[in-house]
Amino acid sequence: MSTLVRPYGDTTGDGMVQISFTLPVAHSKRAEGAAQQLAAKMGLDPALVVHAKPMGDDFTFFVVYGRVHHLVDLDAVEVVERDYPLLTPKEANAAIKRSLRRRLVVLGACIGTDAHTVGIDAILNIKGFAGEKGLEYYREIKVVNMGAQVSVPQLVDRAVAEQADAVLVSQVVTQRDAHLLNTREMSAAFGEAFQTEDRPLLVVGGPRFDEAMADELGVDRIFGRGTTPGEVASFLVHRIAS
C-alpha cells in the first residue's frame, strides 16, 4: 500500500482543498481578486473564491476552494505518540494508592489574560469531556482548579502551598503567540522556584500548541485538541505514580 497521499475533495486523489482567511480590505471585486491571487501563490490551481463576507468596513473573510498538486509521504510524518497505557479510573486510583500512599495533587489554571476555562474544566471538572469524567472523579487525586486569568507568580505560590505533584495549564488565547510566551514564562518561574527533582510536572494544553515543542517550551508534556481526562490521568500516573 502506497504511503503517498493527496487531498480528497470531490473524487479520490483530486487534490481539492478548502482554505479560509481574512484580508484587511473592504469587500469588493478587487478584494476577491486579491484573495484569489493569494490562494494561487499558496499553490492552489485553479483557485476559486466560493465565499466572501465583509467583517466590518475594512476587512473581508474569504473561503477559497482549489486544487493542490502536492503529495504527503506518511512515512515521513513525525508526531508525538502516546508512550504510556491508558488506565481506567479504578486502575489509576490503585496505582496512585500503591505508589504514593497519598493523594496525587493536581493544580490547574488558565494563565495570563486567558479567560477561556472550557479546556481546563473539561479535564478537571467531574462532568469531564467526551463521555469521560474529569480528574475530580478520581478519589486518589486532589484537584485544585484556580480558574482563569491566573498570574504566573500566583500559580507558583499556590503550587508551593499545595505541594502540587502536577500543574496543568490551558491556553486558548493565542494572539501574537501569547500561549508560547506564557508557557515559557511559567516554565522559567518554576525552574527558579524549585530544584529540578522537586519541581511539579508541568503540562500544558490547547488547540494551537505543537505537541513536539515540549522540550523547547520547558514543560513535560503538551496535549492538543480532543484530549480526554483519561489520557491526562494516565499520563500523570505514568510519570508520577509508576
N, C-alpha and C positions, 0 to 999 in steps of 0.2 A: 504494500500500500504506500503510495507516494506521501511524503511529508511536506510537499509543497502545496500551498492552498492560495486561492484567490477569493476576494469578497463575492458574496452572492446577493443579487438583488431580485431580478425578475426570473432569470434562469440560471442554472448551475454554472458557476465559473464565468459569469458575465462581467465581473469586476465592478458592479454598480455599488456606490456608497452614497450616504446622505450625510451632509455636514451642516452645522449651523454656526452663525457668528453675528456679531453686531459691528456695524461701521459707524463712525462719528460723522454721519452726513444725513441731511434731511431726505425723506423718502421722495424719489423721483426716478424717471427712466435712467438718468445718468447714474444714480446710486445703484440701480440694479445692474447696470453695465459694469460698474466698479466691482460689485460682488462677483459677477461672472468672470471678470478678469482675474480677481484674486484667486478664485477657485481653479482657474486654468493654470495659474502659476504654481498652485499646490499640486498639480498633476492630474486634475480631472479633465478628461477629454472624451466626449463633449461635456461641458458644464452647463446645467440648466437651473435657472433660478425658479424654484417652484413655489416659494412663499416669501413675501416681503411685507413687513409691518412696521409702521412708524412707532418709535419708542420716545415720545416727546417730540420737540421741534427739530432737534439736531442729531437724532440717532435713528438708525433703521436696523431691524432684526431680519436676518435672511436665513432661509433654508435652501440649500443647493444640492441637486441630485446630479450625479455624473459617474463616469467610468474611470477607474484607475487601472494601470497596467502592471502594477507591482505584484510580486508573489511573496509569500511568507513561508520560510522554512521552519516547520515546527520543531525540528531537531536543534535549531539554533536559538530557540526561545529559552530565556533564563528567568525563573520565578522562584519565590521563596516557598518551598514545600513544607507542609506540616511534618515535623520530625518527632512527634510525640503522639501517644494513643489518645483517642477520645474516651473520656470517662463519663459514666453516669453520675448523677449527684451522690448516689449511695457509695459508689466506688471512690469518688473524690473525698467525701467525708471520712471514709475509712482510712484512706491514705494519709490524710492530714492528722487524724487522731493517732494513728500508729507512729508517724514520723515526728510530729511536733509535740504531741501530748498537750496541746493547747489549741485555741482557735487561731486560724490564719487571719491576719489583719490586712484588709484592703481599703485603701484610701482612694477616692475618686473625685474628679473635678473637671470643669472646663476652665482653662486658664486664660489670662489676658482679658480682652474685651469680649470674648466669645460668650454669647448668652444662649447658645443652642444646646440644650441639655438632652435632646432626644436620644443622641447616641450613647451618652454615659448612662442615662436612665434605662435604656434598653438592656444594657449589660448588668447594671447593679440592681435595679428595682425588681421586686419579686414577680411582677407581671411579665417581665422578660421580653423576649423577641422571637419571632418565627416559631412559636409553639414551645419554646424553652423558657423555663423560669430563670430569673436573674440570680445573681450571687447571694442576694438576701435570703433566698430559699435554702441555701446550703447551711446546715446547722453548725458546721465547723468553720464557717467563715464569718468574721465580723466585718461588716461593711460600714464605712463612714463616707457618706456622699456629701461633699461640700457644695455641690451645685455649680452655678455659673459665675463667671467674671471673678475668679479667684486669682489673686496675685501670686507670683512665684514664691515670694517670702512667706506669705500665708500658708501656702502648700507645704513648704519645707518645715515651718514651725509646727504645723499640725501633724506631719509625718513623724517628727521627733516626739511630740506629745503622745501620740497614739502607738508609738513603736511599730509603725507600719512595716509589714513584710513586702507589700507591693503598692505602687502608686499607679493608678490608671487615669490617663488624661485623654479627653476627647477634644478634637479640634475640627470645627466645621468651617469657621470663618477663615478664608484663605487669601483674601485680597493682599496683594504685594507680598505673598509668601509669608503671611503672618503666622501660619501654622508651623513653618520651619523655624522662624525666628524665636517663637515662643518655646518650642521644643528644645532648641539649643540653649536658651536661657535657663530652662528648667534643669537640663542635664548638668550644666555648669554649676548651678546653685547647689544641687545635690552632691556634686563632686567635691565642693568646698565644705559642705556641712557634715559629710560622712566620710569615714575611712572606707576604702574600697570594699573590704569584706563586710562592712556593716550597712552599706547603702541598700535601701529598699530596691526591689525590682522595679524598673521604670518601663511602663508600657503605654504607648500612645496609639490612638486610632482616629480615623476619619476618612472621608471619601476621596480626598485629594493626596493622601500620603502614598509614597512609593515604598512598598514593604521591604525593598532591598536597601533602604537608606538607614537602617537601624544603627549600624556602626558609625556612619557619618554624623548622625544626629546625637549620638551618645546615649542611646536607650537600648533596652534589652530586647524589645520586640515592637513591631508595628503591625497593627491589624487594619485591614482595609474594609471597604463596604461589604455588607452582608455578614459580618462576623456575628456569631451567636454566643450567648453566655456560656454554653457548654465548652466551646472552643477556648475561651478565655480561662475558665475554671480549670480545664485540663492542662493548659499551659502553665498556670500558676502552680498547680500540684506537681507537674513535671519538673519545674525549676526549683521549687522551694521545699516540697514535701515528698521527694522521691529518693 
